[in-house]
Amino acid sequence: MTTTPAPTAPGDERLARAALSRAVDPGDEHAGRWLRRYGAVGFLDRLLDTGSTGSPRHAGDAGEGTSPFPGTSAKRVASWRQRAAAARPGDDLDTVQRLGGRFLVPGDTEWPRQLDDLGDARPIGLWVRGPADLRTWALRSVALVGARACTPYGAHTAADLATGLSRQGWVVVSGAAYGIDGAAHRGALAADGATVAVLACGVDTPYPRGHDRLIRRVAEQGLVVGELPPDSHPTPSRFILRNRVIAALTRGTVVVEAQHRSGSLVTARAAARLGRHTMGVPGPVTSALSAGVHELLRGDATLVTDADEIIELIGEIGRLAPARRGPVLPRDLLAPATAHILEALPARGPTPATVIARRAGTTPDDTLAKLYELHSLGFVERHGEGWRLTNTATEASNARRGGT
């Protein structure tokens, strides 16, 4: 457990990335390409280093023509420049530190390296609140996502899955939204388990507002994570872009309920592209809220119904879910020849052994021997010269009647 990152990245690198997190939209691959080429400090320097006319002083960089960002539209670059000029990264770092949080960047020991699978869409950095180590938790984590307007069945299933995963030492990751996300976080918290909320806004800006208390509980017991700096507000596109982080951070994504155009399906598809496991919980075929999940299951997603089945997919090799089978009945333990005689007995009335032998296609002597065996085991009883099935329906001896 830790409250501050091991600052293996240089201070100017952290400061530059904090500024860029306010200047660049999450998942912007154009920015990611220039960040990879110039580094955070170099990229920010080229955004801010302009002459009196507003043209970039780095325009003369070798091989770059008239712009340090060839192939990127002037409108996009102008937006970066405007926001970078207004950024106050020192203030943002101070704000998150006052909240007991930190700003993680690639190179920190707490940085989850699986996020690097996103390539140029990798987060510039992550603003984090909470006492745990994000990298350690992410190594053993699973995403539970689904519909906001979920059914009671969906909410119950999500909470039950989260509780089961938590009790077996797995970290539950979701987006803190209404519906399935909230149920997943609550299920993990109820089991005193580990849970991570990935927000589409600043980690100091609980959203949705109705989940203010829930997000505070997650920050106390787990982790609250976001790409956007403090005091940033969510937009519809940011919710979609946030989902790629949930997918990359975890070892697999489970969708509990989702319509055909649900954002949770975006998470599942991102997980599939990254080579993560994708899973779905089936619902009624008549429910539109399960239609998107069923479509996933018709593809490459795996059907799961409990925590054991999830762990079988994402856990250690050889960790298998218990075999699912119906109850073992006493007659299932009979030898085949004996069971054959039992099946030949009519459902009603005593029947002579000779009739039973004829129905079973065996000799009277063999039939009589098997009938006595069945009698000793309590399956049949004798009435004169006939045999019939034992009536096993009995009343409990302490059953009360008439309210006495």
BELMO-V470820 format. One record per residue. PHI is phi in whole degrees, 0 to 359 (NA if undefined). D_FIRST is the distance of its C-alpha to the first C-alpha in Angstrom with 2 decimals. Layout:
BEGIN
phi=PHI d_first=D_FIRST
phi=PHI d_first=D_FIRST
END
This chain:
BEGIN
phi=NA d_first=0.00
phi=208 d_first=3.79
phi=245 d_first=7.14
phi=222 d_first=9.51
phi=285 d_first=10.51
phi=286 d_first=12.04
phi=282 d_first=15.57
phi=284 d_first=17.44
phi=279 d_first=19.76
phi=301 d_first=22.53
phi=299 d_first=22.61
phi=292 d_first=25.83
phi=295 d_first=24.45
phi=296 d_first=21.60
phi=296 d_first=24.26
phi=295 d_first=26.68
phi=293 d_first=24.38
phi=298 d_first=23.53
phi=294 d_first=27.32
phi=292 d_first=27.99
phi=295 d_first=25.61
phi=268 d_first=28.09
phi=272 d_first=31.16
phi=243 d_first=30.67
phi=291 d_first=30.32
phi=303 d_first=27.47
phi=75 d_first=28.69
phi=286 d_first=31.69
phi=288 d_first=32.70
phi=298 d_first=35.31
phi=296 d_first=32.74
phi=298 d_first=30.52
phi=293 d_first=33.51
phi=287 d_first=34.20
phi=295 d_first=30.59
phi=292 d_first=30.70
phi=283 d_first=34.07
phi=262 d_first=33.66
phi=81 d_first=29.93
phi=297 d_first=28.26
phi=294 d_first=30.09
phi=294 d_first=33.36
phi=296 d_first=33.19
phi=295 d_first=32.61
phi=300 d_first=35.29
phi=288 d_first=37.76
phi=286 d_first=37.09
phi=265 d_first=37.64
phi=275 d_first=40.25
phi=239 d_first=43.47
phi=274 d_first=46.91
phi=294 d_first=49.10
phi=273 d_first=50.31
phi=90 d_first=46.87
phi=277 d_first=47.21
phi=292 d_first=44.42
phi=290 d_first=45.14
phi=273 d_first=43.51
phi=298 d_first=46.16
phi=271 d_first=47.90
phi=306 d_first=45.06
phi=303 d_first=46.75
phi=76 d_first=47.15
phi=251 d_first=45.76
phi=66 d_first=49.08
phi=262 d_first=48.91
phi=218 d_first=45.24
phi=284 d_first=41.96
phi=233 d_first=40.91
phi=297 d_first=43.78
phi=92 d_first=43.59
phi=255 d_first=41.49
phi=297 d_first=43.58
phi=298 d_first=44.53
phi=296 d_first=43.48
phi=295 d_first=39.90
phi=296 d_first=39.76
phi=299 d_first=41.30
phi=295 d_first=38.62
phi=301 d_first=35.89
phi=298 d_first=37.78
phi=297 d_first=38.30
phi=286 d_first=34.69
phi=295 d_first=33.47
phi=295 d_first=35.96
phi=272 d_first=34.67
phi=292 d_first=30.94
phi=233 d_first=29.26
phi=299 d_first=25.98
phi=298 d_first=25.33
phi=294 d_first=25.68
phi=296 d_first=23.37
phi=294 d_first=20.58
phi=294 d_first=21.29
phi=297 d_first=21.25
phi=291 d_first=17.85
phi=291 d_first=16.47
phi=296 d_first=18.33
phi=279 d_first=16.64
phi=81 d_first=13.19
phi=251 d_first=12.75
phi=201 d_first=13.44
phi=245 d_first=15.89
phi=266 d_first=15.05
phi=227 d_first=18.05
phi=306 d_first=19.18
phi=108 d_first=18.51
phi=290 d_first=14.95
phi=293 d_first=12.66
phi=271 d_first=10.56
phi=289 d_first=14.01
phi=287 d_first=14.92
phi=291 d_first=18.11
phi=293 d_first=19.83
phi=293 d_first=20.55
phi=297 d_first=22.96
phi=296 d_first=25.18
phi=283 d_first=26.30
phi=63 d_first=28.29
phi=289 d_first=29.74
phi=268 d_first=28.28
phi=298 d_first=24.70
phi=304 d_first=22.83
phi=295 d_first=23.49
phi=187 d_first=19.92
phi=230 d_first=17.34
phi=271 d_first=16.64
phi=229 d_first=13.29
phi=237 d_first=12.32
phi=129 d_first=9.39
phi=275 d_first=5.91
phi=272 d_first=4.57
phi=268 d_first=5.51
phi=298 d_first=9.20
phi=297 d_first=10.78
phi=296 d_first=9.23
phi=294 d_first=10.03
phi=295 d_first=13.32
phi=295 d_first=14.50
phi=228 d_first=15.05
phi=229 d_first=16.16
phi=219 d_first=19.58
phi=268 d_first=21.27
phi=242 d_first=23.47
phi=225 d_first=25.99
phi=170 d_first=29.51
phi=291 d_first=32.14
phi=287 d_first=31.71
phi=271 d_first=34.97
phi=278 d_first=34.10
phi=272 d_first=36.14
phi=304 d_first=35.16
phi=300 d_first=35.09
phi=295 d_first=32.58
phi=296 d_first=30.27
phi=297 d_first=30.53
phi=296 d_first=29.94
phi=298 d_first=26.83
phi=296 d_first=25.29
phi=294 d_first=26.39
phi=297 d_first=24.96
phi=296 d_first=21.53
phi=297 d_first=21.61
phi=297 d_first=22.79
phi=294 d_first=20.19
phi=297 d_first=17.32
phi=294 d_first=18.95
phi=256 d_first=19.02
phi=84 d_first=15.35
phi=258 d_first=15.87
phi=266 d_first=14.27
phi=263 d_first=17.06
phi=246 d_first=17.64
phi=205 d_first=20.55
phi=251 d_first=22.17
phi=65 d_first=22.25
phi=282 d_first=26.07
phi=296 d_first=28.55
phi=82 d_first=29.61
phi=299 d_first=27.74
phi=302 d_first=24.54
phi=298 d_first=24.28
phi=297 d_first=25.23
phi=295 d_first=22.52
phi=299 d_first=19.73
phi=295 d_first=21.46
phi=298 d_first=21.84
phi=292 d_first=18.16
phi=296 d_first=17.39
phi=296 d_first=20.35
phi=267 d_first=18.97
phi=56 d_first=15.62
phi=263 d_first=14.29
phi=262 d_first=12.04
phi=214 d_first=13.98
phi=235 d_first=14.19
phi=255 d_first=17.18
phi=260 d_first=18.80
phi=264 d_first=21.29
phi=260 d_first=24.62
phi=210 d_first=24.48
phi=291 d_first=22.45
phi=287 d_first=19.12
phi=261 d_first=20.94
phi=236 d_first=23.83
phi=301 d_first=23.31
phi=214 d_first=25.74
phi=290 d_first=27.63
phi=301 d_first=28.33
phi=294 d_first=28.75
phi=255 d_first=25.10
phi=306 d_first=23.95
phi=295 d_first=22.71
phi=298 d_first=21.09
phi=295 d_first=19.16
phi=296 d_first=18.02
phi=296 d_first=16.81
phi=297 d_first=14.90
phi=296 d_first=13.29
phi=280 d_first=12.34
phi=259 d_first=11.25
phi=226 d_first=10.44
phi=220 d_first=11.13
phi=245 d_first=14.49
phi=231 d_first=15.70
phi=203 d_first=19.13
phi=274 d_first=21.36
phi=269 d_first=23.46
phi=290 d_first=23.05
phi=306 d_first=23.02
phi=67 d_first=26.15
phi=266 d_first=27.01
phi=253 d_first=28.78
phi=281 d_first=29.05
phi=226 d_first=32.20
phi=306 d_first=33.41
phi=292 d_first=32.91
phi=290 d_first=29.31
phi=296 d_first=28.53
phi=295 d_first=30.11
phi=292 d_first=28.35
phi=300 d_first=24.93
phi=296 d_first=25.63
phi=293 d_first=25.60
phi=291 d_first=21.90
phi=301 d_first=21.20
phi=295 d_first=23.46
phi=286 d_first=22.07
phi=289 d_first=18.36
phi=252 d_first=19.05
phi=273 d_first=20.98
phi=189 d_first=23.61
phi=237 d_first=25.01
phi=249 d_first=26.76
phi=256 d_first=29.39
phi=269 d_first=30.51
phi=220 d_first=33.34
phi=195 d_first=34.68
phi=281 d_first=38.07
phi=299 d_first=39.62
phi=253 d_first=38.40
phi=290 d_first=34.95
phi=294 d_first=32.09
phi=293 d_first=30.00
phi=291 d_first=32.50
phi=298 d_first=31.60
phi=298 d_first=28.02
phi=297 d_first=29.48
phi=290 d_first=31.93
phi=296 d_first=29.37
phi=299 d_first=27.33
phi=296 d_first=30.61
phi=297 d_first=31.44
phi=274 d_first=28.12
phi=82 d_first=28.84
phi=272 d_first=26.32
phi=287 d_first=27.52
phi=240 d_first=29.22
phi=224 d_first=29.99
phi=219 d_first=31.98
phi=258 d_first=32.78
phi=290 d_first=36.56
phi=228 d_first=38.28
phi=299 d_first=41.95
phi=292 d_first=44.17
phi=270 d_first=45.77
phi=266 d_first=42.58
phi=295 d_first=42.18
phi=288 d_first=38.45
phi=253 d_first=38.14
phi=298 d_first=40.55
phi=293 d_first=37.95
phi=295 d_first=35.91
phi=297 d_first=39.13
phi=295 d_first=39.98
phi=301 d_first=36.67
phi=291 d_first=37.49
phi=286 d_first=40.93
phi=262 d_first=39.26
phi=262 d_first=36.52
phi=288 d_first=33.95
phi=254 d_first=33.47
phi=285 d_first=34.26
phi=227 d_first=31.59
phi=231 d_first=31.93
phi=205 d_first=28.91
phi=296 d_first=25.39
phi=298 d_first=26.89
phi=290 d_first=28.95
phi=294 d_first=26.07
phi=294 d_first=24.06
phi=301 d_first=27.32
phi=280 d_first=27.35
phi=259 d_first=23.80
phi=271 d_first=22.63
phi=292 d_first=23.66
phi=298 d_first=27.37
phi=93 d_first=29.37
phi=274 d_first=27.18
phi=255 d_first=30.04
phi=290 d_first=30.47
phi=302 d_first=33.02
phi=296 d_first=36.58
phi=265 d_first=38.02
phi=208 d_first=41.52
phi=286 d_first=43.80
phi=293 d_first=44.73
phi=274 d_first=46.95
phi=270 d_first=50.33
phi=305 d_first=52.71
phi=292 d_first=55.28
phi=294 d_first=52.75
phi=269 d_first=53.09
phi=287 d_first=56.89
phi=296 d_first=58.69
phi=305 d_first=59.98
phi=295 d_first=63.64
phi=291 d_first=62.97
phi=298 d_first=60.87
phi=295 d_first=63.79
phi=293 d_first=66.21
phi=299 d_first=63.86
phi=292 d_first=63.69
phi=280 d_first=67.52
phi=288 d_first=67.98
phi=296 d_first=69.04
phi=287 d_first=66.90
phi=233 d_first=69.81
phi=75 d_first=72.56
phi=295 d_first=73.55
phi=230 d_first=74.48
phi=298 d_first=76.71
phi=298 d_first=75.17
phi=295 d_first=77.71
phi=291 d_first=76.48
phi=296 d_first=72.86
phi=298 d_first=73.85
phi=294 d_first=75.61
phi=295 d_first=72.64
phi=273 d_first=70.30
phi=73 d_first=72.79
phi=234 d_first=72.90
phi=282 d_first=75.64
phi=302 d_first=76.39
phi=295 d_first=75.68
phi=297 d_first=72.20
phi=297 d_first=71.50
phi=296 d_first=72.65
phi=296 d_first=70.49
phi=290 d_first=67.38
phi=295 d_first=68.33
phi=294 d_first=68.48
phi=296 d_first=65.06
phi=294 d_first=63.68
phi=296 d_first=65.47
phi=294 d_first=63.80
phi=271 d_first=60.37
phi=88 d_first=61.22
phi=275 d_first=61.54
phi=228 d_first=65.31
phi=221 d_first=68.09
phi=261 d_first=71.83
phi=229 d_first=74.50
phi=63 d_first=77.99
phi=268 d_first=78.50
phi=245 d_first=75.54
phi=230 d_first=71.74
phi=214 d_first=69.12
phi=294 d_first=65.38
phi=289 d_first=63.92
phi=277 d_first=62.99
phi=267 d_first=59.43
phi=285 d_first=58.96
phi=229 d_first=58.88
phi=269 d_first=57.97
phi=295 d_first=55.46
phi=292 d_first=57.43
phi=256 d_first=55.57
phi=294 d_first=55.82
phi=268 d_first=57.03
phi=230 d_first=59.86
phi=65 d_first=61.44
phi=77 d_first=58.73
phi=258 d_first=59.75
END
